[in-house]
Amino acid sequence: MKIFSKYMRGTPTTKKQTFRYAVTEVYKKFMSAAKSGDVDALTGLYTDDAQIFPPDNDAVSGKDAIRELAKAVRGMGIHEIE
């Protein structure tokens, strides 16, 4: 929950609503950055020790490596995430 704390606003009535709101806010920021090609905004959503697991590839570890992967994906002409 700590990683979402900066996205929590207002006073949701339950922990479930708080968590849902935070996840939704991060998702919106992620999708907006991905669609616009803003690699810095996209990788800014990750922690320094984050790991992602691209399909059919090894894990990518760390914000810098994730940034490089995002740049490579953009360079391949992939501009949308479903």
Secondary structure, 3 states (H helix, E strand, C coil): CHHHHHHCCCCCCCHHHHHHHHHHHHHHHHHHHHHHCCHHHHHCCCCCCCEECCCCCCCEECHHHHHHHHHHHHHCCCCCCC
